[in-house]
Amino acid sequence: MKAKLGLILLCFLLFSCSNDDNPVEEVIASEIGRGFKMGFTSWSYGPQLVDVDTTYSFIAKNGDIYAEHIDNKIPWKAWINNLPLPIAFTNEINGRVQRKISGKELLLSVSLFNSNRDELAEDFDGSVPSYSTLNDSSIREAYFKHIDYLVNAFAPNYLVIVIEANEFRLRSPTKWDAYKSLITDVRGRIKQSYPNLKVSESISLHNLYEANVNDPELYIQEIVSHANKNDFFAVSFYPFLKNLKTPTEFQQVLDFLHSKTSKPIAFVETAHIAENLVIPNLNVSIDGNENEQKQYLETLIANAKNQEYDFIIWWAHRDFDALWQTFPNEVKDLGQIWRDTGILDEHGRERAAYTVWQNNFIK
């Protein structure tokens, strides 16, 4: 779903302007007793370049890892036919690379799928490449080129090679086997080219725990078995999407996660609402408040310590009301889902979760 939002942000910013790099002191989690890294995605709270500048500055001061989340379009035609890459694509990537934060580890998350996670991502002209099976050599080779280009550009410490893979299994189950064949090939080639890079596919925990499928145990077993072939277990988790509200409920889901893997765990994107979420057009009405958000973050951090997670990435450091106001009407409802999940509100005011973050980040 965030693919549409990411494309909108790209249209407004193109990430074509960059700051002068300001080196920041590297903070190593293990040396300060925390044992896991903390950070944010580079998602901006507003449409202006100054908002992007402020976002990267906040990340540099309040995290020791951050995520670049590439969840929009893929230049399939260019990769398949050896054509020049679209300017919109290269502008976005070059701009993000130029903003790379010195002294911080980097997670690069890339989506193979569209916003509904039921088909390949669109090309920049809105088309989807034709294929007889998802594992066609043309698709496999194009996606390898895409990932290779991005890894070479960003030089990340961690790579999520596909975002929320289990969502595709839920929505396009007949294509799941072909997907596994495709991604096994691409992952193997990337690992061969970048042997020290830690690679995974992210799993949406809110659609793994108590999954709404005909045979949930079989589905869970299938997804967990596949995910455990990765270097680390990459988690996407938004508890409010499962209507989880209390520390006990949060902990039940985390205990479920811990029982399913012995791999290092990393929350590659997560957040919780700090305000009520009411979207009549989507038939959504979920109560939320600042204290509930605080309790989720407290629970997550306690588990990160006790279970020795690699890192946690909070989706957006600040509510993006200003950016949301610029969204076209057709995606405003969608964009509202994550709008009020910042540890700062839309005015930059510190929420209770901000204090929790700071108290743990400095330890």
C-alpha positions, -999 to +999 in steps of 0.1 A: +000+000+000+029+024+007+040+020-029+014+046-040+025+069-012+062+065-021+054+074-057+036+106-046+065+117-025+088+110-054+067+132-077+069+161-053+106+158-044+124+136-069+151+137-043+172+156-068+187+181-043+210+170-016+227+184+015+264+187+020+274+156+039+278+163+076+298+134+092+282+122+124+298+101+151+292+064+147+273+048+175+278+011+180+249-005+199+270-032+214+294-007+229+267+013+247+250-017+263+218-016+242+227-046+221+205-037+191+204-008+167+175+018+164+165+040+135+139+053+111+130+053+074+138+084+054+101+090+049+096+128+050+068+145+070+064+173+044+066+180+007+093+207+008+131+200+005+136+216+039+113+189+053+135+162+037+166+179+051+150+180+086+141+143+083+176+132+075+190+154+102+167+139+128+177+104+117+214+113+120+209+125+156+184+099+168+194+066+152+224+044+145+207+027+115+182+040+089+162+026+060+158+037+024+125+021+013+122+017-024+086+007-028+073+023-060+079+015-097+105-006-114+120+003-149+112-031-163+115-021-200+149-006-195+162-036-176+147-061-201+157-043-233+189-026-222+175+008-226+184+040-207+169+042-173+140+067-167+152+100-154+126+100-126+142+067-114+178+078-116+170+112-100+153+095-070+182+070-065+210+096-070+193+120-046+189+094-019+225+082-024+238+118-021+220+121+012+236+089+026+243+095+063+279+091+073+286+068+103+252+051+102+243+016+090+219+014+062+190-010+054+178-010+018+143-023+014+131-030-022+097-041-034+091-065-063+053-061-060+027-034-065+009-016-037-017-044-034+011-070-033-008-092-059+013-085-090+046-072-101+053-035-096+044-012-125+069+002-149+073+040-151+048+041-179+022+023-159+026-011-177+034-045-161+058-068-180+042-098-196+052-132-185+041-168-187+053-175-152+068-152-126+100-171-129+105-163-166+141-157-174+134-121-186+117-112-152+144-130-132+172-113-151+156-078-149+150-080-112+185-091-106+197-061-126+174-039-106+187-051-072+223-052-083+220-015-095+205-005-061+230-024-040+259-010-060+245+025-056+237+024-019+262-001-005+238-011+023+246-032+054+213-050+051+191-057+021+154-066+021+152-080-014+114-082-014+090-062+009+062-082+026+065-114+006+038-132+025+012-106+013+018-119-022+012-155-010-021-143+005-033-125-027-017-146-055-013-181-041-011-197-075+021-177-083+038-184-050+059-214-062+072-194-092+079-165-069+100-187-046+120-200-076+125-164-089+137-150-056+159-179-047+178-174-080+181-136-075+191-138-039+217-164-047+233-143-074+232-112-052+249-131-024+275-143-048+282-107-059+280-093-024+290-121+000+291-099+031+257-084+026+229-096+049+199-104+027+162-112+036+126-109+025+103-090+049+072-107+063+042-087+076+037-100+111+002-086+113-008-109+084+011-139+097-002-140+132-038-154+133-039-152+095-073-150+079-068-180+055-085-213+051-056-233+066-037-209+088-013-235+102-003-246+067+001-210+056+022-201+087+044-231+083+049-224+046+059-187+052+081-194+082+099-222+064+106-199+035+116-169+056+140-189+077+162-195+046+172-159+048+201-144+067+178-127+091+141-127+099+128-093+086+096-081+101+070-055+090+046-049+119+018-024+124-002-037+155-031-014+149-039-031+116-046-062+137-065-040+163-039-049+189-040-023+217-024-036+250+011-047+261-003-082+267-016-083+231+016-069+217+036-095+237+015-124+225+023-116+189+060-112+196+061-145+215+045-160+184+073-146+163+100-158+186+086-193+185+089-194+147+126-186+141+161-189+155+174-165+130+184-129+140+152-108+141+150-073+126+120-051+126+126-035+092+095-013+095+070-008+123+049+019+140+017+024+160-010+051+158-010+078+185-044+092+175-078+077+165-078+064+129-112+070+113-115+066+075-152+063+065-145+055+029-124+025+039-148+015+067-119+019+092-124+031+127-096+022+152-091+039+185-055+050+192-037+073+216-003+085+227-001+062+257-009+031+236+018+040+211+043+045+240+033+010+254+039-006+221+074+010+217+082+000+253+072-036+246+091-037+214+123-024+229+121-048+259+119-077+234+147-063+213+169-064+244+157-098+257+156-115+223+187-098+209+171-083+178+195-069+152+176-036+149+143-019+149+132+007+123+103+030+131+084+039+100+082+077+102+097+099+129+070+125+126+034+126+116+032+135+079+000+157+079+018+183+057+028+157+031-006+141+033-023+174+024-006+173-010-018+138-018-043+134-047-078+126-035-077+091-048-049+081-023-057+104+007-077+077+024-048+052+020-022+077+031-041+084+063-035+049+076+001+056+087-002+094+090-003+097+128+023+072+138+053+095+144+070+098+178+067+135+170+033+149+161+026+170+130+038+201+147+071+185+158+059+181+194+075+152+213+051+124+222+056+101+251+071+075+228+099+100+219+110+100+256+110+062+255+131+063+223+156+087+238+159+069+271+169+037+253+188+052+224+214+069+247+220+038+268 
